[in-house]
Amino acid sequence: MENDEKAIEELLDMYESASEMYTGAVMRIDLSNGKILYSENLKQITGIGKNELPQNLNELLGLIKEEDVQKIIDKVNSSEYEAEWTLKVSLKSNREGFNTFDLIGKKKRRDGKDVLYVLVRNPQKNFGLMSPDTFFPKEVIDNSPQAIVITDKNNKVVRVNKAFLKMTGYTLDEVIGKDPHFWASNMHDKSFYEQMWQELKSKGFWSGRIIDRKKNGEVIFLYSNFFEIKGYNNEVIGYMAINTDITNRVKKEEEITRVLKHDSLTGLPNSKNLLERIEEVLQKNTQENKLALLIVEIEELHELIDFYGLETMNHVIKDVAKKIIEIVDKKYFVSVISKHEFALLGSFEDVDELEKFAANLLNNLSKPFQIFGERIFLKMKIGVSNYPVDSTNPEDLINQAKIALKDSEKKTINFYSPELSKIFGFEKKVEDEINLALENKGLLMYFQPQIDTNSMNIIGAEALIRLQKENGSILSPNEFLGIAKKNALMDRIDQFVLEETIKSSGVINESLNKNIRIFFNVSKSFFERENFLYNIESMLHKYNLNPSYLGIELTEDLFIEDFYSAQKKIKALKEIGLKIALDDFGTGFSSLSYLNKLDIDKIKIDKSFIDNILHDKTSQRLVSSIISMSKSLGFEVIAEGVESEEQLLFLQEEGCYEVQGYYFSKPLPFDQFRLFLKRETIKI
């Protein structure tokens, strides 16, 4: 490219020397070696015979009167770079002896060498209109690596060089006399050429990218320097185009652009591309036309990847993309905005039509995908925003569809509403508080004592998480754990709970010489992690804690989908030395068949049953049944949420003596819990 620029620069230098003075012949003299290049009209301007034209500086000086030679040498030596100077000298012509000519010179620095450009004018003669191709040295044009085209004032080709013929595949006879539009690609509209000619005529010069076509029909991308050639009296006598083939560069740029604007896995447009498309559509659209943006999400993709593997799920995602494109049938612009989210942009007539379309889309995507012999079912949901009802701003439309998506916990298709925005705004603030707490130790552990009401001794505790907001207020688990789960923050919270429980249990049992077991809770995603067991063992080792001081509370939803895997993990936890409690028993899919197969130690009766045992016969019968069944199966039983003496007496009468609740103590911060543990027994 550097050589291309030098060739163009040289041609422009030659032309500049001629065009600025509107007449004359141009010579380029390399002062380092005396080599001369001259325009083809030098013979016509000076009358020097063809065989007498100078080939170097010495031959040129030999044609000039001796007294003028020194003046030229002095002028060249004394002049600054780019400074123009003028001399009158006597130059010998073949036919007429010596004639007076004007020399207009300018010294320039090119590639570390001094180069002199000289315009030779004959003040006695007007040669009329000259051919535009005579202003340039034949050697420069013919040997240039650039594709050069010279036309007359009517834009008919009078000269092209070898590089042009090689680039386009045309012969000389096929292009001479033709308008350059002859090889146009027809990929530019009329306004492009109108603007180009307008700039050329106003500035005398135009440069830019242009798309032409070779003789064989192949498209070529050119960078063209296009300028007027002016002759005597400043009249335009032709045009010259110096073209550089940039096809390969453009293809690379297009490939880079394609990569930057497309998803690498599916090949579909990405979020940047989607935003540009929305902006483009909205600019052309009127508010009378309705546009819908649907975001389709594959739920629990991370869990699916963990189970089936990344390669399998990548194939599934590609098949989902293909199926969506097949269903929409070019009626919607389809893009990928994240690994598990697709966006569809299109017009619609009414909401009913849109709902039917979304329902049909989900119905088709709910069918199993067959990959590597596996039948894989996906859970999908859709969030919808529309223009102009929800917004006329592209970014807002995307955000609103995402807000609608977040609210589709119970519904698979959900439309944006301002009420959702308020809910989402609140949830976003809480999400920010969670992230801030994770970074700045704003998560706190509270401990609620568990009491043996026979001995009135503290036998254990449940570790409970709290969130301290930036303003100092405390959020309970119900206020932030659901939001943490939505935003994939549970694993980090669970890791904090695990480590803090183990650390706290060690401090309590060793410093107070107690023997109590502290139970902690984990989420489904944390329990299903491959390194779950290793994680617990490594934390026990890190804090040198006896596993008999640690227990884990598991909920029924951990076993439903993959009972065999859960069974193995529970067995391994028991082998490590942890005690296993089944939390919230009776609120989920309780089954005696799995209770017999799970190596658990304790059944925990949910607070919702305890709340109603004094006035609801069904709750009384359920609690009695749970206590009786637990004992018959050899399980310990504990009731949570005990808040009154009457509730406690009922439980004791039914044979449940381990309890937890506000009747004895609310959840306490660590320091207060340590003080509570210093009591020998609990007094009511």
C-alpha positions in Angstrom: 0.0 0.0 0.0 2.9 2.3 0.7 4.1 2.0 -2.9 0.6 2.6 -4.1 0.5 5.9 -2.2 3.9 7.0 -3.5 2.8 6.4 -7.1 -0.3 8.4 -6.6 1.6 11.1 -4.9 4.1 11.3 -7.8 1.3 11.6 -10.3 -0.4 14.3 -8.3 2.9 16.2 -7.9 3.3 16.1 -11.7 -0.2 17.2 -12.3 -0.1 19.9 -9.7 2.9 21.5 -11.4 1.0 21.7 -14.6 -2.5 22.5 -13.4 -1.6 25.3 -11.1 -0.3 27.4 -14.1 -2.9 26.0 -16.6 -0.4 25.6 -19.4 3.0 24.2 -20.3 5.0 21.0 -20.0 6.1 19.4 -16.8 9.5 17.9 -15.9 10.4 16.0 -12.8 14.1 16.0 -12.0 15.7 13.8 -9.4 18.6 16.0 -8.2 20.4 13.0 -6.6 21.0 11.3 -10.0 19.8 13.8 -12.6 17.2 11.5 -14.0 14.3 13.4 -15.8 10.7 12.5 -16.4 8.6 14.8 -18.6 5.1 15.1 -19.8 4.5 14.2 -23.4 3.7 17.7 -24.5 7.3 18.9 -23.9 8.1 18.5 -27.5 5.0 20.5 -28.5 5.7 23.3 -26.1 9.4 23.7 -26.8 9.8 22.5 -30.4 12.7 20.3 -29.3 13.0 17.3 -31.7 12.0 13.9 -30.5 15.5 12.6 -30.6 16.8 15.7 -28.8 14.6 15.5 -25.8 16.8 15.5 -22.7 17.1 12.3 -20.6 19.0 13.7 -17.7 19.9 17.0 -16.1 23.2 17.5 -17.9 21.5 17.1 -21.3 18.8 19.6 -20.2 21.4 22.2 -19.1 23.2 21.6 -22.5 20.1 23.0 -24.2 20.1 26.2 -22.1 22.2 29.3 -22.8 25.3 29.3 -20.6 24.5 32.5 -18.8 21.1 31.1 -17.8 22.5 27.8 -16.5 24.1 29.4 -13.4 20.9 31.3 -12.7 19.0 28.0 -12.5 21.6 26.4 -10.3 21.7 29.3 -7.9 17.9 29.4 -7.8 17.6 25.7 -7.1 20.3 25.8 -4.4 18.9 28.9 -2.6 15.2 28.0 -2.7 13.3 26.5 0.2 11.3 23.3 -0.1 7.8 23.8 -1.6 8.7 27.5 -2.4 7.8 28.4 -6.0 10.3 30.4 -8.1 10.2 31.8 -11.7 13.0 32.4 -14.3 13.1 33.4 -17.9 15.7 31.4 -19.8 16.8 30.8 -23.4 16.2 27.2 -24.5 17.5 25.8 -27.8 14.8 24.2 -30.1 15.5 22.1 -33.1 13.8 24.3 -35.6 14.1 27.8 -34.3 17.3 28.1 -32.4 17.1 29.7 -29.0 13.7 30.8 -27.7 12.7 32.4 -24.4 10.7 30.2 -22.0 9.3 30.7 -18.5 10.5 28.1 -16.0 8.4 27.8 -12.9 10.0 25.5 -10.3 9.4 24.0 -6.9 11.7 21.8 -4.9 10.3 19.0 -2.9 11.6 16.2 -0.6 10.6 12.8 -1.6 11.9 9.6 0.1 15.0 11.3 1.4 15.8 12.9 -2.0 15.5 16.3 -3.4 13.2 16.4 -6.4 12.6 19.4 -8.7 9.4 20.0 -10.5 9.6 22.4 -13.4 6.8 23.8 -15.5 8.0 25.0 -19.0 5.9 27.6 -20.6 6.2 29.4 -24.0 4.9 32.9 -23.4 4.8 33.6 -27.2 2.5 30.9 -28.2 -1.0 29.6 -27.4 -1.2 26.0 -28.3 -5.0 25.8 -27.9 -6.7 22.8 -26.3 -4.3 19.9 -25.8 -5.1 16.3 -25.2 -5.4 15.6 -21.4 -3.2 12.6 -21.5 -0.2 14.7 -22.7 0.3 16.3 -19.3 1.8 13.2 -17.8 5.0 11.3 -18.4 4.2 8.2 -20.4 6.6 6.1 -18.2 4.9 7.1 -15.0 1.4 6.2 -16.3 2.4 3.0 -18.1 4.5 1.7 -15.2 2.2 2.7 -12.4 0.8 -0.1 -10.3 -2.4 1.9 -10.0 -5.2 1.4 -12.6 -5.2 4.8 -14.3 -8.0 6.1 -16.6 -7.8 9.5 -18.5 -10.8 10.9 -20.2 -11.5 13.9 -22.3 -13.8 16.7 -21.2 -16.8 14.7 -22.4 -15.7 11.9 -20.1 -14.7 9.6 -23.0 -11.7 7.4 -22.4 -8.5 8.6 -24.2 -6.0 6.5 -22.2 -5.7 3.7 -19.8 -2.6 1.9 -18.5 -1.6 -1.7 -18.3 -2.6 -2.0 -14.7 -6.1 -1.0 -15.6 -6.4 -3.6 -18.4 -5.0 -6.3 -16.1 -7.3 -5.4 -13.3 -10.5 -5.3 -15.3 -9.8 -7.9 -18.0 -10.7 -5.5 -20.9 -8.6 -4.8 -23.9 -7.5 -1.3 -25.0 -9.9 -1.3 -28.0 -12.8 -2.2 -25.7 -12.4 0.9 -23.5 -11.0 3.7 -25.7 -13.8 6.1 -26.5 -16.2 4.7 -23.9 -17.7 6.4 -20.9 -16.2 4.9 -17.7 -19.8 4.0 -16.6 -19.4 1.2 -19.1 -17.8 -0.9 -16.4 -19.9 0.3 -13.5 -21.3 -2.3 -11.1 -24.8 -0.7 -10.9 -24.4 -1.0 -7.1 -24.4 2.8 -6.6 -27.6 4.8 -7.0 -28.0 7.9 -9.1 -27.5 10.2 -6.1 -24.0 8.7 -5.5 -22.7 9.8 -8.9 -24.5 13.1 -8.7 -22.8 13.9 -5.4 -19.4 12.7 -6.8 -19.6 15.0 -9.8 -20.8 17.9 -7.8 -17.8 17.6 -5.5 -15.4 17.1 -8.4 -16.7 20.3 -10.1 -16.7 22.4 -6.9 -13.3 21.2 -5.6 -11.6 19.9 -8.7 -11.0 16.6 -6.8 -12.9 13.7 -5.4 -11.7 10.6 -3.6 -13.5 7.7 -2.1 -14.6 4.1 -2.5 -16.4 3.0 -5.6 -17.6 -0.4 -6.8 -17.0 -1.4 -10.4 -17.2 -4.6 -12.3 -14.6 -6.6 -14.3 -15.3 -7.8 -17.8 -16.2 -11.3 -16.4 -18.8 -9.7 -14.2 -16.9 -10.0 -10.9 -17.3 -7.0 -8.6 -14.2 -5.0 -7.6 -13.9 -2.5 -4.8 -11.7 0.5 -5.7 -10.4 3.5 -3.8 -10.4 6.2 -6.5 -8.6 9.6 -6.7 -10.5 11.4 -9.4 -9.6 14.9 -10.5 -10.0 17.5 -13.3 -7.2 18.1 -15.8 -7.0 21.8 -16.6 -5.3 23.3 -19.7 -4.8 26.8 -20.9 -6.9 29.6 -19.3 -8.0 27.2 -16.6 -10.4 25.3 -18.8 -11.2 21.6 -18.0 -9.9 19.5 -20.8 -10.3 16.1 -19.2 -10.4 13.9 -16.1 -8.0 11.4 -14.5 -8.8 8.6 -12.1 -6.1 6.8 -10.2 -7.6 3.6 -8.8 -6.4 1.2 -6.1 -7.9 -2.3 -5.9 -9.0 -2.7 -2.3 -11.3 -5.7 -2.8 -9.3 -8.0 -0.5 -9.2 -5.3 2.2 -13.0 -4.7 1.9 -13.7 -8.5 2.1 -11.6 -8.6 5.3 -13.4 -5.6 6.7 -16.8 -7.2 5.8 -15.7 -10.4 7.5 -14.6 -8.5 10.6 -17.9 -6.6 10.6 -19.8 -9.8 10.1 -18.0 -11.4 13.1 -18.6 -8.3 15.2 -22.3 -8.2 14.4 -23.1 -11.9 14.4 -23.2 -14.6 17.0 -20.3 -17.0 16.4 -22.3 -20.2 17.4 -25.5 -19.7 15.3 -24.4 -17.2 12.7 -27.4 -15.0 13.6 -27.2 -11.2 14.1 -26.2 -10.3 17.6 -27.4 -7.7 20.1 -25.4 -4.8 18.4 -27.0 -5.8 15.1 -30.4 -6.0 16.6 -30.1 -2.5 18.1 -29.1 -1.1 14.7 -32.0 -2.9 13.0 -34.5 -1.5 15.5 -33.2 2.0 14.9 -33.3 1.5 11.2 -36.9 0.2 11.3 -38.1 2.9 13.6 -36.7 5.7 11.4 -38.7 4.4 8.5 -41.7 3.5 10.5 -44.7 5.6 11.4 -46.5 5.3 14.8 -49.5 3.9 12.9 -47.6 0.7 12.3 -47.1 -1.7 15.3 -43.8 -3.4 15.9 -43.2 -6.2 18.4 -40.0 -7.3 20.0 -40.1 -10.8 21.5 -37.3 -12.2 23.6 -37.3 -16.0 23.8 -35.3 -17.5 26.7 -34.1 -21.0 27.2 -34.6 -21.6 30.9 -32.0 -23.2 33.1 -29.4 -23.4 30.4 -26.5 -23.6 32.8 -28.0 -26.7 34.5 -28.6 -28.3 31.0 -25.0 -27.6 30.1 -23.8 -29.2 33.4 -26.0 -32.3 32.7 -25.6 -32.8 28.9 -22.3 -31.1 28.3 -21.4 -27.9 26.4 -21.0 -29.6 23.0 -24.4 -31.2 23.1 -26.1 -28.0 24.2 -24.3 -26.0 21.5 -25.9 -28.3 19.0 -29.3 -27.8 20.7 -28.9 -24.0 20.6 -28.1 -24.1 16.9 -31.2 -26.3 16.3 -33.3 -23.9 18.3 -32.0 -21.0 16.0 -32.9 -23.0 12.9 -36.4 -23.9 14.1 -37.1 -20.3 15.0 -36.1 -19.1 11.6 -38.2 -21.8 10.0 -41.3 -20.8 12.1 -41.1 -17.1 11.5 -40.5 -17.6 7.7 -38.8 -14.2 7.2 -41.6 -12.3 8.8 -39.4 -11.4 11.8 -35.8 -10.3 12.1 -34.2 -13.0 14.3 -31.1 -12.3 16.4 -29.2 -13.7 19.4 -28.7 -11.4 22.4 -27.1 -13.9 24.7 -26.3 -17.6 24.7 -29.8 -18.5 26.0 -31.8 -15.6 24.5 -33.2 -15.0 21.0 -34.9 -11.8 19.9 -37.5 -11.5 17.2 -38.5 -8.1 15.7 -41.5 -7.8 13.4 -44.8 -6.1 12.7 -48.2 -7.2 13.9 -51.9 -6.2 13.5 -53.3 -6.8 17.0 -52.4 -8.3 20.4 -54.5 -11.4 19.8 -52.5 -12.2 16.7 -49.2 -11.6 18.6 -50.3 -13.9 21.4 -51.2 -16.7 19.0 -47.9 -16.3 17.2 -45.9 -16.5 20.5 -48.0 -19.5 21.7 -47.3 -21.3 18.4 -43.6 -20.5 18.7 -43.4 -21.9 22.2 -45.5 -25.0 21.2 -43.0 -25.8 18.4 -40.0 -25.2 20.6 -41.4 -27.5 23.3 -41.0 -30.5 21.1 -37.8 -32.6 21.9 -34.5 -31.9 20.2 -32.7 -35.1 19.1 -28.9 -34.6 19.6 -26.4 -37.5 19.7 -29.1 -40.0 20.5 -30.5 -37.9 23.3 -34.1 -36.5 23.3 -33.7 -33.1 25.0 -36.7 -31.1 26.2 -36.4 -27.4 26.8 -38.4 -25.0 29.0 -38.9 -21.7 27.2 -40.5 -18.4 28.0 -41.2 -15.2 26.1 -41.1 -11.5 27.1 -42.8 -9.0 24.7 -42.6 -5.3 24.3 -44.2 -3.3 21.4 -43.9 0.0 19.5 -45.3 2.6 19.9 -47.3 1.6 23.0 -44.4 0.7 25.3 -41.7 2.9 23.9 -40.3 4.6 20.7 -36.8 4.1 21.9 -34.8 1.0 20.7 -32.9 0.4 23.9 -36.1 0.8 26.0 -37.9 -1.7 23.8 -35.2 -4.3 24.5 -35.1 -3.5 28.2 -38.9 -3.7 28.5 -39.0 -7.1 26.8 -36.4 -8.3 29.3 -38.4 -6.9 32.2 -41.5 -8.8 30.8 -39.3 -11.9 30.6 -38.3 -11.7 34.2 -41.9 -11.6 35.3 -42.9 -14.8 33.4 -42.2 -17.0 36.4 -45.8 -18.4 36.3 -46.7 -17.6 32.7 -44.6 -18.6 29.7 -45.7 -15.5 27.7 -45.7 -12.1 29.3 -46.2 -8.6 28.0 -44.5 -5.6 29.4 -46.4 -3.1 31.5 -45.4 0.0 33.6 -46.3 -2.0 36.7 -43.7 -4.5 35.8 -41.2 -1.8 35.4 -41.8 -0.7 39.0 -41.4 -4.3 40.3 -38.3 -4.8 38.2 -36.9 -1.4 39.4 -37.3 -2.6 43.0 -35.7 -6.0 42.2 -32.9 -4.3 40.4 -32.1 -2.2 43.5 -32.1 -5.4 45.7 -29.9 -7.2 43.2 -27.5 -4.3 43.4 -27.6 -4.5 47.2 -26.8 -8.2 47.0 -23.8 -7.7 44.7 -22.6 -4.9 47.0 -23.0 -7.1 50.1 -21.0 -9.9 48.4 -18.2 -7.5 47.6 -18.2 -5.6 50.9 -19.1 -8.3 53.5 -22.7 -7.0 53.8 -24.1 -10.6 54.2 -24.6 -11.6 57.8 -25.2 -14.9 59.6 -27.9 -15.2 62.2 -28.5 -18.3 64.3 -31.8 -19.6 65.8 -31.4 -22.0 68.7 -32.9 -25.5 68.6 -34.1 -26.8 72.0 -34.7 -30.3 73.5 -37.7 -29.5 75.6 -37.2 -32.6 77.7 -33.9 -31.4 79.1 -34.4 -27.8 78.1 -30.8 -27.9 76.7 -29.7 -26.2 73.5 -28.9 -29.0 71.1 -28.3 -27.1 67.9 -29.1 -24.1 65.7 -30.1 -23.2 62.2 -27.8 -20.8 60.4 -29.8 -18.1 58.6 -28.6 -15.5 56.1 -29.4 -11.8 56.3 -28.6 -8.9 54.0 -27.4 -5.6 55.5 -28.3 -2.8 53.1 -26.0 0.1 52.4 -28.3 2.3 54.7 -27.8 -0.2 57.6 -31.3 -1.8 57.4 -31.6 -5.6 57.4 -33.4 -7.7 54.8 -34.7 -11.2 55.6 -34.1 -14.2 53.3 -37.7 -13.9 51.9 -36.9 -10.4 50.8 -33.8 -11.1 48.7 -33.2 -14.8 48.0 -35.8 -15.1 45.3 -34.2 -12.2 43.5 -30.7 -13.7 44.0 -32.0 -16.9 42.4 -33.4 -15.0 39.4 -30.0 -13.4 38.8 -27.8 -16.4 39.3 -26.3 -15.1 42.6 -27.4 -18.1 44.8 -24.1 -20.1 44.4 -22.1 -17.2 45.8 -24.5 -16.8 48.7 -24.5 -20.5 49.4 -20.7 -20.5 49.4 -20.7 -17.7 51.9 -23.2 -19.5 54.1 -21.2 -22.8 54.0 -17.9 -21.1 55.0 -19.4 -18.9 57.7 -21.4 -21.7 59.2 -18.3 -23.9 59.5 -16.2 -21.1 60.8 -18.9 -20.1 63.4 -19.5 -23.7 64.5 -15.8 -24.2 65.2 -15.6 -21.0 67.3 -18.8 -21.9 69.3 -18.0 -25.5 70.1 -14.3 -25.0 70.9 -14.4 -21.7 72.7 -17.5 -22.5 74.8 -16.8 -26.2 75.1 -20.2 -27.0 73.7 -21.3 -29.9 71.6 -24.0 -28.5 69.4 -24.7 -29.1 65.7 -25.3 -26.1 63.4 -27.4 -26.8 60.3 -27.2 -24.8 57.1 -29.4 -24.6 54.0 -28.3 -24.9 50.3 -30.1 -24.1 47.1 -30.8 -26.7 44.4 -28.2 -25.3 42.0 -25.5 -25.4 44.7 -26.4 -29.0 45.8 -26.2 -30.1 42.1 -22.7 -28.7 41.5 -20.1 -31.4 40.7 -17.7 -30.1 43.3 -20.4 -29.9 46.1 -19.0 -32.7 48.2 -15.4 -31.7 47.7 -16.3 -28.1 48.6 -17.7 -29.2 51.9 -14.7 -31.4 52.7 -12.2 -28.7 51.8 -14.0 -26.1 54.1 -14.1 -28.6 57.0 -10.3 -29.2 56.4 -9.6 -25.4 56.1 -11.2 -24.6 59.5 -10.3 -28.0 61.1 -13.9 -28.6 62.1 -15.2 -31.9 63.4 -18.1 -32.9 61.0 -20.2 -33.9 64.0 -20.7 -30.1 64.6 -22.3 -29.6 61.2 -25.6 -30.5 59.7 -27.4 -29.7 56.4 -31.1 -29.1 55.8 -32.3 -30.3 52.4 -35.7 -29.6 50.8 -37.7 -32.0 48.8 -37.2 -30.3 45.4 -33.6 -31.4 45.5 -34.6 -35.0 44.9 -37.5 -34.8 42.5 -35.6 -34.5 39.2 -32.6 -36.7 39.8 -33.4 -38.9 42.8 -30.5 -41.3 42.2 -27.9 -38.6 42.2 -29.3 -36.9 45.3 -29.4 -40.3 47.1 -25.7 -40.8 46.4 -24.8 -37.3 47.6 -26.7 -37.7 50.8 -25.0 -41.0 51.5 -21.6 -39.3 50.9 -22.5 -36.5 53.3 -23.4 -39.0 56.0 -20.0 -40.7 55.4 -18.3 -37.4 55.9 -20.0 -37.1 59.2 -22.8 -34.5 58.6 -26.3 -35.0 60.0 -29.1 -34.7 57.3 -32.4 -33.0 58.0 -35.4 -32.9 55.6 -36.6 -29.4 55.7 -40.2 -28.1 55.1 -41.5 -31.6 55.2 -45.1 -32.0 53.9 -45.1 -28.8 51.8 -43.8 -30.5 48.6 -44.1 -33.9 46.9 -43.7 -35.9 50.1 -43.5 -39.7 49.5 -42.8 -42.6 51.9 -41.1 -44.4 49.0 -38.2 -41.9 48.8 -38.0 -41.4 52.6 -37.1 -45.1 53.0 -34.4 -44.8 50.3 -32.8 -41.6 51.6 -30.2 -41.8 54.4 -31.6 -38.9 56.4 -31.6 -38.4 60.1 -34.3 -35.8 60.9 -37.7 -34.6 59.7 -38.4 -31.0 60.1 -42.1 -30.0 60.4 -42.7 -26.8 58.4 -43.8 -23.6 60.2 -47.0 -23.4 58.1 -48.4 -26.4 59.9 -47.4 -25.2 63.3 -49.1 -21.8 62.7 -52.5 -23.6 62.4 -52.4 -26.5 64.9 -54.4 -24.8 67.6 -57.4 -24.0 65.5 -57.2 -26.2 62.4 -58.1 -29.9 62.7 -56.4 -30.8 59.4 -53.1 -29.2 60.5 -53.4 -31.1 63.8 -53.9 -34.4 62.1 -51.0 -33.7 59.6 -48.6 -32.8 62.4 -49.6 -35.8 64.4 -49.1 -38.1 61.4 -45.7 -36.6 60.5 -44.5 -37.2 64.1 -45.8 -40.7 64.3 -44.5 -41.6 60.8 -41.0 -40.2 61.6 -40.7 -42.1 64.8 -41.9 -45.3 63.1 -39.2 -44.9 60.4 -36.5 -44.2 63.0 -36.2 -40.5 62.2 -35.7 -37.7 64.7 -38.4 -35.0 64.4 -38.2 -31.3 65.0 -40.8 -28.5 64.7 -39.9 -25.0 63.5 -41.9 -21.9 64.1 -43.0 -22.5 67.7 -44.2 -19.2 69.1 -46.5 -20.0 72.0 -46.7 -22.3 75.0 -49.9 -23.9 73.6 -48.1 -24.9 70.4 -45.3 -26.4 72.5 -47.6 -28.4 74.7 -49.5 -29.8 71.7 -46.2 -30.9 70.2 -45.0 -32.5 73.5 -48.2 -34.4 73.8 -47.8 -35.8 70.3 -44.2 -36.8 71.1 -42.2 -34.1 69.4 -39.7 -32.6 71.9 -37.2 -30.8 69.6 -38.3 -27.4 68.6 -37.2 -24.1 67.2 -39.0 -20.8 67.2 -39.6 -17.4 68.7 -41.0 -18.9 71.8 -37.5 -19.6 72.9 -35.5 -17.2 70.7 -35.6 -15.3 67.5 -32.6 -15.7 65.1 -29.6 -13.9 66.7 -26.4 -12.3 65.4 -23.3 -14.3 66.1 -22.2 -12.4 69.2 -25.7 -12.5 70.8 -26.0 -16.2 70.0 -22.7 -16.9 71.8 -24.2 -15.1 74.9 -27.4 -17.2 74.6 -25.3 -20.4 74.5 -23.7 -19.6 77.9 -26.9 -20.5 79.7 -26.8 -24.0 81.2 -30.5 -24.6 80.5 -33.3 -22.6 78.9 -35.9 -21.2 81.3 -39.3 -20.4 80.0 
